[in-house]
């Protein structure tokens, strides 16, 4: 473990990844201080104007919005749209900060649960073998027969809008990779003497899987999970981009990019004038995903001696 | 060999059953009323309780689950897919009309990746740990981290917004007019670039290509990153094998060792990946076509999803899943043809 940590910190790529991740964690934790929410639900992006057209960075809150907030008795915590506003007057800066929490939430919850399902199915399939293995693996094949994004889109469309629906869809179609990896590892590990010894002693099957096999085979799965967090966040953002993800106005990077879609070309004589609508959320998504990928990639190189160049 | 292929073919109906069953399960999350809306052309009829009750029983929408599934598959087989509200035409017709556009996009995306991506991957492995290798690796990771919808918007921003070179859509309006009205222009394949060449109309060919370049780049850049990485690691592994060392010890030229001995074996796992790559492209089609307003299946599916046109979305998923199942079958069989170890198992 020490060797792994040392490698993680001595490799420039993974060091950048770790620093980026730490920054994002900080942003997520400090969100209420960096961008104090106006309303009870902090995940609703406050609007800085009623204008459909995006407003450039630094524009002040419009007068009529200010009156609305004052009428509602809300305290106005800040008055400028630091990074400009998206289509519909939504404050980009606020969305970025609270979107970090959304991203962590989506990434961690979906990866955790899809890993759990994958571990369960993969280990049962490998340990018991025979027709159980056959059935479970064919079911896995069936779930794998859908392009991930298409499957997630269909399920979200049918379940309806909302972040919870998006996460359900991502979990339902996201566990197959884990199941296959853990199945492969357990298939080779279950012939080892310690497993046979445990069986001979009459240890229960569940306990053998949980106490003996999983601790020895779970590492590749964890690496896969760390790489997977990025792609889950991308897929969730893609769903929002397609217009079936988070509800309108929810602090979510994908939706902010989709707001930018109509404005990206700019107006006549002002090519690229609305760059900020896509630039800021785009940078946040890319850095977030990159951070996870850098760490995951290094972990894989460290743990896979074939790629390390030491054999 | 033959028994392997037969076993694989026998599995096909099982998978197809599973796929349709899974989709039907998802579809059944909707109420009969919502499902009825996918078969009705005029939404006004849904307001009349008597006619809806009649229609629900006509389409067997309130049957018990197994019967419902059976009747639904029966309608699928007779291509009665329902009415697409978003396209305002029967779903089968909507698919038929949009299929060539998507096919054209996907074909042009796959072929260069497979040819050039593999070549770059081999080079990067041969020069392991050199600057070139590092550059390719970093590019691959960045490519992997850049979501399609951001990359695509960037391409649109630069090449259309600022430079004005690569317009969105599939054709300029003048070209569209010629294709749809001119007597002299005959449509053979539905792939506009091919049709234009067959008609000898270079202006239309060039116009279609100009519209295609940006979507192609957007759809395929992730596959570049992916294929490169896999080829590289597979090649690295092979280069350390004993038989490669033997070949070198025999005094064979490095070029021959790499291209004849190592590359052939290293590319075996790449076949599978190339299959997976096409799969990942099928998902990317929706995003790419949405960004560039490219009138294919993906654009239609995304629009249908936004308008809650469930029937179209479900049919789209079914179509793409079937393409994938058949694609996987082809990959597996060609894998067996290439790799004797699979064959003999």
Interface residues (C-beta under 8 A of the other chain):
Chain A: X13 X138 X139 X141 X142 X143 X145 X146 X147 X148 X149 X150 X151 X153 X154 X155 X157 X158 X159 X230 X234 X237 X238 X241 X242 X243 X244 X254 X257 X258 X260 X261 X264 X265 X266 X271 X272 X275 X278 X282 X285 X286 X289 X290 X293 X294 X297 X306 X307 X309 X311
Chain B: X11 X14 X15 X18 X19 X22 X23 X26 X27 X29 X30 X128 X129 X138 X141 X142 X144 X145 X146 X147 X148 X149 X150 X153 X154 X156 X157 X160 X161 X162 X233 X236 X237 X240 X279 X280 X282 X283 X284 X286 X287 X290 X291 X301 X302 X305 X306 X308 X310 X313 X314 X316 X317 X320 X321 X324 X325 X328
